[in-house]
Amino acid sequence: MSENIHDLHTFMAQVTTEMASEHERIYAKSAGGPGTTGGEGEENWATLLRDWLPPSSEA
């Protein structure tokens, strides 16, 4: 019996993998300073939310 997986589950699994990969990449170059790496991490989250949420939710 095949399991019926909702598209949202697939999307969240992909996003989780991508964000974890980006975190590892940023962490590996953390010698650049916490401000730089923190800014990159925040921008990754901002991009994810901008792409996912409807435009009417932007402030």
Predicted model as a PDB file, atoms N, CA, C, CB and O in Angstrom, pLDDT in the B-factor column:
MODEL        1                                                                  
ATOM      1  N   MET A   1       0.845  -1.177   0.000  1.00 43.00           N  
ATOM      2  CA  MET A   1       0.000   0.000   0.000  1.00 43.00           C  
ATOM      3  C   MET A   1       0.891   1.242   0.000  1.00 43.00           C  
ATOM      4  CB  MET A   1      -0.962  -0.003   1.223  1.00 43.00           C  
ATOM      5  O   MET A   1       1.762   1.386   0.858  1.00 43.00           O  
ATOM      6  N   SER A   2       0.673   2.132  -0.958  1.00 51.00           N  
ATOM      7  CA  SER A   2       1.481   3.347  -1.012  1.00 51.00           C  
ATOM      8  C   SER A   2       0.875   4.411  -0.106  1.00 51.00           C  
ATOM      9  CB  SER A   2       1.593   3.870  -2.463  1.00 51.00           C  
ATOM     10  O   SER A   2      -0.341   4.509   0.058  1.00 51.00           O  
ATOM     11  N   GLU A   3       1.751   5.185   0.460  1.00 67.00           N  
ATOM     12  CA  GLU A   3       1.327   6.235   1.388  1.00 67.00           C  
ATOM     13  C   GLU A   3       1.023   7.501   0.607  1.00 67.00           C  
ATOM     14  CB  GLU A   3       2.412   6.503   2.465  1.00 67.00           C  
ATOM     15  O   GLU A   3       1.825   7.922  -0.227  1.00 67.00           O  
ATOM     16  N   ASN A   4      -0.118   8.110   0.866  1.00 73.00           N  
ATOM     17  CA  ASN A   4      -0.507   9.352   0.210  1.00 73.00           C  
ATOM     18  C   ASN A   4       0.066  10.518   1.007  1.00 73.00           C  
ATOM     19  CB  ASN A   4      -2.058   9.465   0.086  1.00 73.00           C  
ATOM     20  O   ASN A   4      -0.393  10.800   2.114  1.00 73.00           O  
ATOM     21  N   ILE A   5       1.059  11.191   0.454  1.00 79.00           N  
ATOM     22  CA  ILE A   5       1.720  12.300   1.136  1.00 79.00           C  
ATOM     23  C   ILE A   5       1.237  13.615   0.516  1.00 79.00           C  
ATOM     24  CB  ILE A   5       3.280  12.172   1.039  1.00 79.00           C  
ATOM     25  O   ILE A   5       1.277  13.801  -0.701  1.00 79.00           O  
ATOM     26  N   HIS A   6       0.795  14.493   1.361  1.00 88.00           N  
ATOM     27  CA  HIS A   6       0.304  15.793   0.920  1.00 88.00           C  
ATOM     28  C   HIS A   6       1.464  16.627   0.378  1.00 88.00           C  
ATOM     29  CB  HIS A   6      -0.407  16.533   2.080  1.00 88.00           C  
ATOM     30  O   HIS A   6       2.600  16.491   0.832  1.00 88.00           O  
ATOM     31  N   ASP A   7       1.170  17.493  -0.597  1.00 89.00           N  
ATOM     32  CA  ASP A   7       2.200  18.351  -1.192  1.00 89.00           C  
ATOM     33  C   ASP A   7       2.911  19.222  -0.162  1.00 89.00           C  
ATOM     34  CB  ASP A   7       1.584  19.232  -2.254  1.00 89.00           C  
ATOM     35  O   ASP A   7       4.099  19.510  -0.305  1.00 89.00           O  
ATOM     36  N   LEU A   8       2.191  19.641   0.874  1.00 87.00           N  
ATOM     37  CA  LEU A   8       2.814  20.477   1.893  1.00 87.00           C  
ATOM     38  C   LEU A   8       3.914  19.714   2.620  1.00 87.00           C  
ATOM     39  CB  LEU A   8       1.765  20.976   2.893  1.00 87.00           C  
ATOM     40  O   LEU A   8       4.946  20.290   2.963  1.00 87.00           O  
ATOM     41  N   HIS A   9       3.705  18.439   2.853  1.00 92.00           N  
ATOM     42  CA  HIS A   9       4.737  17.620   3.513  1.00 92.00           C  
ATOM     43  C   HIS A   9       5.984  17.542   2.632  1.00 92.00           C  
ATOM     44  CB  HIS A   9       4.198  16.187   3.815  1.00 92.00           C  
ATOM     45  O   HIS A   9       7.110  17.660   3.116  1.00 92.00           O  
ATOM     46  N   THR A  10       5.766  17.344   1.341  1.00 92.00           N  
ATOM     47  CA  THR A  10       6.889  17.284   0.399  1.00 92.00           C  
ATOM     48  C   THR A  10       7.629  18.613   0.368  1.00 92.00           C  
ATOM     49  CB  THR A  10       6.395  16.917  -1.014  1.00 92.00           C  
ATOM     50  O   THR A  10       8.859  18.646   0.403  1.00 92.00           O  
ATOM     51  N   PHE A  11       6.878  19.707   0.302  1.00 88.00           N  
ATOM     52  CA  PHE A  11       7.479  21.041   0.284  1.00 88.00           C  
ATOM     53  C   PHE A  11       8.302  21.285   1.541  1.00 88.00           C  
ATOM     54  CB  PHE A  11       6.395  22.117   0.147  1.00 88.00           C  
ATOM     55  O   PHE A  11       9.439  21.751   1.465  1.00 88.00           O  
ATOM     56  N   MET A  12       7.723  20.968   2.702  1.00 90.00           N  
ATOM     57  CA  MET A  12       8.423  21.200   3.968  1.00 90.00           C  
ATOM     58  C   MET A  12       9.688  20.340   4.075  1.00 90.00           C  
ATOM     59  CB  MET A  12       7.488  20.908   5.151  1.00 90.00           C  
ATOM     60  O   MET A  12      10.699  20.792   4.613  1.00 90.00           O  
ATOM     61  N   ALA A  13       9.636  19.123   3.576  1.00 94.00           N  
ATOM     62  CA  ALA A  13      10.825  18.265   3.593  1.00 94.00           C  
ATOM     63  C   ALA A  13      11.918  18.861   2.718  1.00 94.00           C  
ATOM     64  CB  ALA A  13      10.478  16.837   3.116  1.00 94.00           C  
ATOM     65  O   ALA A  13      13.088  18.854   3.100  1.00 94.00           O  
ATOM     66  N   GLN A  14      11.553  19.372   1.554  1.00 93.00           N  
ATOM     67  CA  GLN A  14      12.531  19.993   0.659  1.00 93.00           C  
ATOM     68  C   GLN A  14      13.126  21.250   1.284  1.00 93.00           C  
ATOM     69  CB  GLN A  14      11.884  20.331  -0.689  1.00 93.00           C  
ATOM     70  O   GLN A  14      14.340  21.454   1.242  1.00 93.00           O  
ATOM     71  N   VAL A  15      12.278  22.087   1.858  1.00 92.00           N  
ATOM     72  CA  VAL A  15      12.742  23.325   2.480  1.00 92.00           C  
ATOM     73  C   VAL A  15      13.663  23.014   3.659  1.00 92.00           C  
ATOM     74  CB  VAL A  15      11.545  24.182   2.944  1.00 92.00           C  
ATOM     75  O   VAL A  15      14.685  23.673   3.848  1.00 92.00           O  
ATOM     76  N   THR A  16      13.296  22.015   4.440  1.00 93.00           N  
ATOM     77  CA  THR A  16      14.122  21.629   5.581  1.00 93.00           C  
ATOM     78  C   THR A  16      15.509  21.205   5.120  1.00 93.00           C  
ATOM     79  CB  THR A  16      13.455  20.495   6.370  1.00 93.00           C  
ATOM     80  O   THR A  16      16.511  21.600   5.716  1.00 93.00           O  
ATOM     81  N   THR A  17      15.570  20.413   4.075  1.00 96.00           N  
ATOM     82  CA  THR A  17      16.848  19.955   3.529  1.00 96.00           C  
ATOM     83  C   THR A  17      17.666  21.140   3.012  1.00 96.00           C  
ATOM     84  CB  THR A  17      16.618  18.929   2.397  1.00 96.00           C  
ATOM     85  O   THR A  17      18.864  21.238   3.279  1.00 96.00           O  
ATOM     86  N   GLU A  18      17.016  22.033   2.276  1.00 93.00           N  
ATOM     87  CA  GLU A  18      17.720  23.192   1.722  1.00 93.00           C  
ATOM     88  C   GLU A  18      18.233  24.127   2.822  1.00 93.00           C  
ATOM     89  CB  GLU A  18      16.798  23.962   0.775  1.00 93.00           C  
ATOM     90  O   GLU A  18      19.368  24.601   2.760  1.00 93.00           O  
ATOM     91  N   MET A  19      17.401  24.388   3.820  1.00 92.00           N  
ATOM     92  CA  MET A  19      17.812  25.287   4.892  1.00 92.00           C  
ATOM     93  C   MET A  19      18.939  24.667   5.727  1.00 92.00           C  
ATOM     94  CB  MET A  19      16.611  25.629   5.788  1.00 92.00           C  
ATOM     95  O   MET A  19      19.850  25.373   6.159  1.00 92.00           O  
ATOM     96  N   ALA A  20      18.880  23.364   5.952  1.00 93.00           N  
ATOM     97  CA  ALA A  20      19.950  22.688   6.697  1.00 93.00           C  
ATOM     98  C   ALA A  20      21.258  22.757   5.917  1.00 93.00           C  
ATOM     99  CB  ALA A  20      19.574  21.214   6.983  1.00 93.00           C  
ATOM    100  O   ALA A  20      22.320  22.986   6.496  1.00 93.00           O  
ATOM    101  N   SER A  21      21.180  22.560   4.618  1.00 94.00           N  
ATOM    102  CA  SER A  21      22.367  22.632   3.775  1.00 94.00           C  
ATOM    103  C   SER A  21      22.968  24.043   3.803  1.00 94.00           C  
ATOM    104  CB  SER A  21      22.021  22.225   2.330  1.00 94.00           C  
ATOM    105  O   SER A  21      24.185  24.202   3.904  1.00 94.00           O  
ATOM    106  N   GLU A  22      22.118  25.048   3.713  1.00 90.00           N  
ATOM    107  CA  GLU A  22      22.588  26.429   3.771  1.00 90.00           C  
ATOM    108  C   GLU A  22      23.202  26.744   5.128  1.00 90.00           C  
ATOM    109  CB  GLU A  22      21.440  27.394   3.477  1.00 90.00           C  
ATOM    110  O   GLU A  22      24.219  27.433   5.208  1.00 90.00           O  
ATOM    111  N   HIS A  23      22.589  26.242   6.194  1.00 88.00           N  
ATOM    112  CA  HIS A  23      23.132  26.466   7.532  1.00 88.00           C  
ATOM    113  C   HIS A  23      24.529  25.856   7.649  1.00 88.00           C  
ATOM    114  CB  HIS A  23      22.193  25.871   8.604  1.00 88.00           C  
ATOM    115  O   HIS A  23      25.436  26.478   8.201  1.00 88.00           O  
ATOM    116  N   GLU A  24      24.700  24.653   7.135  1.00 89.00           N  
ATOM    117  CA  GLU A  24      26.011  23.994   7.174  1.00 89.00           C  
ATOM    118  C   GLU A  24      27.040  24.785   6.379  1.00 89.00           C  
ATOM    119  CB  GLU A  24      25.912  22.562   6.627  1.00 89.00           C  
ATOM    120  O   GLU A  24      28.186  24.925   6.808  1.00 89.00           O  
ATOM    121  N   ARG A  25      26.633  25.304   5.216  1.00 88.00           N  
ATOM    122  CA  ARG A  25      27.544  26.086   4.380  1.00 88.00           C  
ATOM    123  C   ARG A  25      27.961  27.361   5.113  1.00 88.00           C  
ATOM    124  CB  ARG A  25      26.881  26.433   3.024  1.00 88.00           C  
ATOM    125  O   ARG A  25      29.142  27.710   5.140  1.00 88.00           O  
ATOM    126  N   ILE A  26      26.997  28.046   5.699  1.00 86.00           N  
ATOM    127  CA  ILE A  26      27.283  29.285   6.408  1.00 86.00           C  
ATOM    128  C   ILE A  26      28.140  29.011   7.640  1.00 86.00           C  
ATOM    129  CB  ILE A  26      25.980  29.988   6.809  1.00 86.00           C  
ATOM    130  O   ILE A  26      29.092  29.743   7.911  1.00 86.00           O  
ATOM    131  N   TYR A  27      27.804  27.955   8.387  1.00 84.00           N  
ATOM    132  CA  TYR A  27      28.554  27.602   9.593  1.00 84.00           C  
ATOM    133  C   TYR A  27      30.010  27.274   9.254  1.00 84.00           C  
ATOM    134  CB  TYR A  27      27.893  26.408  10.304  1.00 84.00           C  
ATOM    135  O   TYR A  27      30.918  27.608  10.014  1.00 84.00           O  
ATOM    136  N   ALA A  28      30.224  26.623   8.114  1.00 85.00           N  
ATOM    137  CA  ALA A  28      31.580  26.235   7.713  1.00 85.00           C  
ATOM    138  C   ALA A  28      32.463  27.451   7.461  1.00 85.00           C  
ATOM    139  CB  ALA A  28      31.531  25.364   6.460  1.00 85.00           C  
ATOM    140  O   ALA A  28      33.682  27.373   7.617  1.00 85.00           O  
ATOM    141  N   LYS A  29      31.869  28.558   7.078  1.00 79.00           N  
ATOM    142  CA  LYS A  29      32.680  29.761   6.834  1.00 79.00           C  
ATOM    143  C   LYS A  29      32.493  30.799   7.936  1.00 79.00           C  
ATOM    144  CB  LYS A  29      32.321  30.377   5.478  1.00 79.00           C  
ATOM    145  O   LYS A  29      32.702  31.992   7.718  1.00 79.00           O  
ATOM    146  N   SER A  30      32.101  30.338   9.117  1.00 75.00           N  
ATOM    147  CA  SER A  30      31.814  31.262  10.216  1.00 75.00           C  
ATOM    148  C   SER A  30      33.026  32.061  10.681  1.00 75.00           C  
ATOM    149  CB  SER A  30      31.256  30.501  11.376  1.00 75.00           C  
ATOM    150  O   SER A  30      32.889  32.961  11.510  1.00 75.00           O  
ATOM    151  N   ALA A  31      34.199  31.748  10.166  1.00 70.00           N  
ATOM    152  CA  ALA A  31      35.383  32.544  10.493  1.00 70.00           C  
ATOM    153  C   ALA A  31      35.221  33.971   9.994  1.00 70.00           C  
ATOM    154  CB  ALA A  31      36.647  31.912   9.889  1.00 70.00           C  
ATOM    155  O   ALA A  31      35.947  34.870  10.418  1.00 70.00           O  
ATOM    156  N   GLY A  32      34.256  34.179   9.082  1.00 61.00           N  
ATOM    157  CA  GLY A  32      33.980  35.528   8.575  1.00 61.00           C  
ATOM    158  C   GLY A  32      33.317  36.409   9.610  1.00 61.00           C  
ATOM    159  O   GLY A  32      33.140  37.605   9.378  1.00 61.00           O  
ATOM    160  N   GLY A  33      32.953  35.858  10.725  1.00 65.00           N  
ATOM    161  CA  GLY A  33      32.351  36.632  11.811  1.00 65.00           C  
ATOM    162  C   GLY A  33      30.874  36.342  11.957  1.00 65.00           C  
ATOM    163  O   GLY A  33      30.181  36.078  10.974  1.00 65.00           O  
ATOM    164  N   PRO A  34      30.396  36.392  13.188  1.00 65.00           N  
ATOM    165  CA  PRO A  34      28.996  36.072  13.443  1.00 65.00           C  
ATOM    166  C   PRO A  34      28.021  37.039  12.776  1.00 65.00           C  
ATOM    167  CB  PRO A  34      28.748  36.058  14.919  1.00 65.00           C  
ATOM    168  O   PRO A  34      26.904  36.654  12.428  1.00 65.00           O  
ATOM    169  N   GLY A  35      28.436  38.286  12.597  1.00 67.00           N  
ATOM    170  CA  GLY A  35      27.557  39.248  11.930  1.00 67.00           C  
ATOM    171  C   GLY A  35      27.297  38.873  10.492  1.00 67.00           C  
ATOM    172  O   GLY A  35      26.174  38.987  10.000  1.00 67.00           O  
ATOM    173  N   THR A  36      28.336  38.428   9.823  1.00 70.00           N  
ATOM    174  CA  THR A  36      28.215  38.017   8.424  1.00 70.00           C  
ATOM    175  C   THR A  36      27.366  36.764   8.300  1.00 70.00           C  
ATOM    176  CB  THR A  36      29.597  37.779   7.811  1.00 70.00           C  
ATOM    177  O   THR A  36      26.436  36.706   7.495  1.00 70.00           O  
ATOM    178  N   THR A  37      27.696  35.761   9.107  1.00 76.00           N  
ATOM    179  CA  THR A  37      26.971  34.495   9.002  1.00 76.00           C  
ATOM    180  C   THR A  37      25.535  34.651   9.483  1.00 76.00           C  
ATOM    181  CB  THR A  37      27.681  33.400   9.808  1.00 76.00           C  
ATOM    182  O   THR A  37      24.624  34.053   8.911  1.00 76.00           O  
ATOM    183  N   GLY A  38      25.322  35.446  10.525  1.00 81.00           N  
ATOM    184  CA  GLY A  38      23.964  35.680  10.998  1.00 81.00           C  
ATOM    185  C   GLY A  38      23.120  36.387   9.960  1.00 81.00           C  
ATOM    186  O   GLY A  38      21.948  36.064   9.767  1.00 81.00           O  
ATOM    187  N   GLY A  39      23.727  37.355   9.294  1.00 85.00           N  
ATOM    188  CA  GLY A  39      23.022  38.085   8.234  1.00 85.00           C  
ATOM    189  C   GLY A  39      22.632  37.179   7.088  1.00 85.00           C  
ATOM    190  O   GLY A  39      21.534  37.294   6.544  1.00 85.00           O  
ATOM    191  N   GLU A  40      23.525  36.279   6.720  1.00 87.00           N  
ATOM    192  CA  GLU A  40      23.209  35.337   5.638  1.00 87.00           C  
ATOM    193  C   GLU A  40      22.079  34.404   6.040  1.00 87.00           C  
ATOM    194  CB  GLU A  40      24.449  34.519   5.255  1.00 87.00           C  
ATOM    195  O   GLU A  40      21.178  34.131   5.246  1.00 87.00           O  
ATOM    196  N   GLY A  41      22.126  33.916   7.270  1.00 87.00           N  
ATOM    197  CA  GLY A  41      21.066  33.030   7.747  1.00 87.00           C  
ATOM    198  C   GLY A  41      19.723  33.737   7.767  1.00 87.00           C  
ATOM    199  O   GLY A  41      18.709  33.175   7.353  1.00 87.00           O  
ATOM    200  N   GLU A  42      19.721  34.975   8.251  1.00 90.00           N  
ATOM    201  CA  GLU A  42      18.481  35.751   8.288  1.00 90.00           C  
ATOM    202  C   GLU A  42      17.957  35.997   6.880  1.00 90.00           C  
ATOM    203  CB  GLU A  42      18.702  37.087   9.011  1.00 90.00           C  
ATOM    204  O   GLU A  42      16.750  35.932   6.649  1.00 90.00           O  
ATOM    205  N   GLU A  43      18.843  36.277   5.946  1.00 91.00           N  
ATOM    206  CA  GLU A  43      18.412  36.514   4.567  1.00 91.00           C  
ATOM    207  C   GLU A  43      17.823  35.248   3.957  1.00 91.00           C  
ATOM    208  CB  GLU A  43      19.586  37.015   3.714  1.00 91.00           C  
ATOM    209  O   GLU A  43      16.861  35.318   3.193  1.00 91.00           O  
ATOM    210  N   ASN A  44      18.397  34.084   4.289  1.00 90.00           N  
ATOM    211  CA  ASN A  44      17.829  32.827   3.798  1.00 90.00           C  
ATOM    212  C   ASN A  44      16.397  32.647   4.288  1.00 90.00           C  
ATOM    213  CB  ASN A  44      18.691  31.638   4.243  1.00 90.00           C  
ATOM    214  O   ASN A  44      15.518  32.261   3.518  1.00 90.00           O  
ATOM    215  N   TRP A  45      16.162  32.925   5.566  1.00 90.00           N  
ATOM    216  CA  TRP A  45      14.805  32.818   6.117  1.00 90.00           C  
ATOM    217  C   TRP A  45      13.880  33.847   5.486  1.00 90.00           C  
ATOM    218  CB  TRP A  45      14.826  32.997   7.642  1.00 90.00           C  
ATOM    219  O   TRP A  45      12.733  33.535   5.168  1.00 90.00           O  
ATOM    220  N   ALA A  46      14.365  35.070   5.301  1.00 92.00           N  
ATOM    221  CA  ALA A  46      13.541  36.116   4.692  1.00 92.00           C  
ATOM    222  C   ALA A  46      13.144  35.730   3.267  1.00 92.00           C  
ATOM    223  CB  ALA A  46      14.293  37.462   4.688  1.00 92.00           C  
ATOM    224  O   ALA A  46      11.998  35.924   2.862  1.00 92.00           O  
ATOM    225  N   THR A  47      14.090  35.187   2.517  1.00 91.00           N  
ATOM    226  CA  THR A  47      13.797  34.764   1.149  1.00 91.00           C  
ATOM    227  C   THR A  47      12.763  33.642   1.141  1.00 91.00           C  
ATOM    228  CB  THR A  47      15.081  34.308   0.441  1.00 91.00           C  
ATOM    229  O   THR A  47      11.821  33.658   0.349  1.00 91.00           O  
ATOM    230  N   LEU A  48      12.950  32.674   2.024  1.00 89.00           N  
ATOM    231  CA  LEU A  48      11.990  31.571   2.115  1.00 89.00           C  
ATOM    232  C   LEU A  48      10.588  32.105   2.389  1.00 89.00           C  
ATOM    233  CB  LEU A  48      12.407  30.577   3.219  1.00 89.00           C  
ATOM    234  O   LEU A  48       9.629  31.712   1.724  1.00 89.00           O  
ATOM    235  N   LEU A  49      10.469  32.997   3.363  1.00 89.00           N  
ATOM    236  CA  LEU A  49       9.157  33.519   3.718  1.00 89.00           C  
ATOM    237  C   LEU A  49       8.568  34.406   2.622  1.00 89.00           C  
ATOM    238  CB  LEU A  49       9.248  34.296   5.011  1.00 89.00           C  
ATOM    239  O   LEU A  49       7.364  34.358   2.373  1.00 89.00           O  
ATOM    240  N   ARG A  50       9.401  35.214   1.965  1.00 90.00           N  
ATOM    241  CA  ARG A  50       8.917  36.047   0.861  1.00 90.00           C  
ATOM    242  C   ARG A  50       8.386  35.182  -0.276  1.00 90.00           C  
ATOM    243  CB  ARG A  50      10.038  36.967   0.348  1.00 90.00           C  
ATOM    244  O   ARG A  50       7.366  35.501  -0.888  1.00 90.00           O  
ATOM    245  N   ASP A  51       9.086  34.085  -0.553  1.00 88.00           N  
ATOM    246  CA  ASP A  51       8.670  33.200  -1.649  1.00 88.00           C  
ATOM    247  C   ASP A  51       7.430  32.385  -1.296  1.00 88.00           C  
ATOM    248  CB  ASP A  51       9.807  32.261  -2.022  1.00 88.00           C  
ATOM    249  O   ASP A  51       6.664  32.015  -2.186  1.00 88.00           O  
ATOM    250  N   TRP A  52       7.224  32.102  -0.033  1.00 84.00           N  
ATOM    251  CA  TRP A  52       6.158  31.201   0.388  1.00 84.00           C  
ATOM    252  C   TRP A  52       4.873  31.926   0.769  1.00 84.00           C  
ATOM    253  CB  TRP A  52       6.625  30.374   1.546  1.00 84.00           C  
ATOM    254  O   TRP A  52       3.780  31.478   0.425  1.00 84.00           O  
ATOM    255  N   LEU A  53       5.000  33.038   1.474  1.00 87.00           N  
ATOM    256  CA  LEU A  53       3.815  33.757   1.946  1.00 87.00           C  
ATOM    257  C   LEU A  53       3.239  34.636   0.848  1.00 87.00           C  
ATOM    258  CB  LEU A  53       4.156  34.606   3.174  1.00 87.00           C  
ATOM    259  O   LEU A  53       3.971  35.103  -0.024  1.00 87.00           O  
ATOM    260  N   PRO A  54       1.938  34.863   0.887  1.00 84.00           N  
ATOM    261  CA  PRO A  54       1.325  35.737  -0.114  1.00 84.00           C  
ATOM    262  C   PRO A  54       1.791  37.173   0.067  1.00 84.00           C  
ATOM    263  CB  PRO A  54      -0.205  35.665  -0.029  1.00 84.00           C  
ATOM    264  O   PRO A  54       2.114  37.580   1.183  1.00 84.00           O  
ATOM    265  N   PRO A  55       1.830  37.947  -1.016  1.00 82.00           N  
ATOM    266  CA  PRO A  55       2.317  39.335  -0.946  1.00 82.00           C  
ATOM    267  C   PRO A  55       1.556  40.187   0.070  1.00 82.00           C  
ATOM    268  CB  PRO A  55       2.218  39.983  -2.313  1.00 82.00           C  
ATOM    269  O   PRO A  55       2.129  41.125   0.625  1.00 82.00           O  
ATOM    270  N   SER A  56       0.302  39.891   0.323  1.00 81.00           N  
ATOM    271  CA  SER A  56      -0.490  40.715   1.242  1.00 81.00           C  
ATOM    272  C   SER A  56       0.009  40.591   2.683  1.00 81.00           C  
ATOM    273  CB  SER A  56      -1.969  40.318   1.168  1.00 81.00           C  
ATOM    274  O   SER A  56      -0.380  41.391   3.533  1.00 81.00           O  
ATOM    275  N   SER A  57       0.861  39.608   2.974  1.00 70.00           N  
ATOM    276  CA  SER A  57       1.356  39.442   4.346  1.00 70.00           C  
ATOM    277  C   SER A  57       2.630  40.237   4.596  1.00 70.00           C  
ATOM    278  CB  SER A  57       1.608  37.972   4.636  1.00 70.00           C  
ATOM    279  O   SER A  57       3.118  40.269   5.726  1.00 70.00           O  
ATOM    280  N   GLU A  58       3.171  40.872   3.581  1.00 63.00           N  
ATOM    281  CA  GLU A  58       4.390  41.667   3.746  1.00 63.00           C  
ATOM    282  C   GLU A  58       4.073  42.952   4.495  1.00 63.00           C  
ATOM    283  CB  GLU A  58       5.030  41.987   2.375  1.00 63.00           C  
ATOM    284  O   GLU A  58       3.018  43.562   4.324  1.00 63.00           O  
ATOM    285  N   ALA A  59       5.015  43.331   5.320  1.00 60.00           N  
ATOM    286  CA  ALA A  59       4.819  44.571   6.090  1.00 60.00           C  
ATOM    287  C   ALA A  59       5.423  45.750   5.379  1.00 60.00           C  
ATOM    288  CB  ALA A  59       5.423  44.448   7.483  1.00 60.00           C  
ATOM    289  O   ALA A  59       5.355  46.873   5.878  1.00 60.00           O  
TER     290      ALA A  59                                                      
ENDMDL                                                                          
END                                                                             
